Amino acid sequence: MPHFVYMLRCAGDRIYTGYAVDVEARFEQHKSGKGAKFTKAFPPECVLRKFELNSREEALRLEARIKKLPRPQKELLAAGAEALAAELLAGLGETLEESRARKRREKREKSI
């Protein structure tokens, strides 16, 4: 079963990021005021972007990474910035040990 992370344009030109198995059904929940506290206050206007992932864990990790981005980067991502998307998607399925090993390797390669 696919899992999705989605970005919505909401009232007041705000961006909401969430997780769902069925983005269209979740969008309808948000529109009806039953989705989340944020979207109840700032109703969604449209789906900006969605990412399909293999597992719930990967989707929740991506959602957290997107939520940590500053506003300008969220706008770029929503507009289709593939380099930024690839960076965010890198290593989502890794264990903590694998992630640390990859980061050490990348650090060594940069210093060469």
C-alpha positions in Angstrom: 0.0 0.0 0.0 1.5 3.4 -1.0 1.9 6.1 1.6 1.9 9.8 0.7 3.2 13.1 2.0 1.3 16.0 0.6 1.6 19.8 0.6 -1.5 22.0 0.5 -1.9 25.7 -0.3 -4.2 27.1 2.5 -5.9 30.4 3.1 -3.6 33.3 3.8 -1.1 31.8 1.4 0.0 29.3 4.0 1.4 25.8 3.3 0.3 22.7 5.2 2.2 19.4 5.0 0.7 16.1 6.0 0.6 12.4 5.7 -2.1 10.2 4.2 -2.8 6.9 2.4 -5.5 8.6 0.3 -4.6 12.2 -0.5 -7.9 13.1 -2.2 -10.0 11.8 0.7 -7.7 13.5 3.2 -8.0 16.8 1.3 -11.8 16.5 1.4 -11.6 16.0 5.2 -9.4 19.2 5.5 -11.9 21.1 3.3 -14.8 20.1 5.5 -13.0 21.3 8.6 -12.4 17.8 10.0 -8.8 17.3 8.9 -6.5 19.2 11.3 -6.6 22.2 13.6 -4.4 24.2 11.2 -6.6 23.5 8.2 -9.7 24.3 10.2 -8.3 27.8 10.9 -6.8 28.1 7.3 -8.9 26.2 4.9 -7.1 24.4 2.1 -7.3 25.7 -1.5 -5.4 23.1 -3.5 -2.9 20.2 -3.3 0.5 21.7 -4.3 2.5 18.5 -4.4 2.5 14.9 -3.2 5.2 12.3 -2.7 4.6 8.6 -2.9 6.6 6.5 -0.5 7.0 2.8 0.3 6.3 2.8 4.0 4.5 4.8 6.7 7.9 5.3 8.4 9.5 6.8 5.3 6.5 9.1 4.8 6.5 10.3 8.4 10.3 11.0 8.1 9.8 13.0 4.9 6.9 14.9 6.4 9.1 15.9 9.4 11.9 17.0 7.1 9.6 19.2 5.0 8.0 20.7 8.1 11.5 21.8 9.2 12.2 23.7 6.0 12.1 27.4 5.9 9.2 29.0 4.0 11.3 29.8 0.8 12.4 26.2 0.5 8.9 24.9 1.0 7.8 27.2 -1.9 10.6 25.8 -4.1 9.6 22.2 -3.2 6.0 22.9 -3.9 6.9 24.4 -7.3 8.7 21.2 -8.3 12.4 21.7 -7.2 13.7 18.2 -8.0 17.1 18.7 -6.5 15.6 19.7 -3.2 13.2 16.8 -3.3 16.0 14.4 -4.0 18.0 15.8 -1.1 15.0 15.3 1.2 14.2 11.8 0.0 17.9 10.7 0.4 18.3 8.1 3.1 14.7 7.9 4.3 14.8 4.2 4.6 18.1 4.0 6.4 18.5 2.9 10.0 20.2 5.4 12.3 23.5 3.6 12.0 23.3 3.6 8.2 22.5 7.3 8.2 25.4 8.1 10.5 27.8 6.0 8.3 26.6 7.8 5.1 27.0 11.2 6.7 30.6 10.3 7.8 31.3 9.0 4.3 29.9 12.2 2.7 31.9 14.4 5.1 35.2 12.5 4.2 34.4 12.9 0.5 33.9 16.6 0.9 37.2 17.1 2.7 39.2 15.4 -0.1 
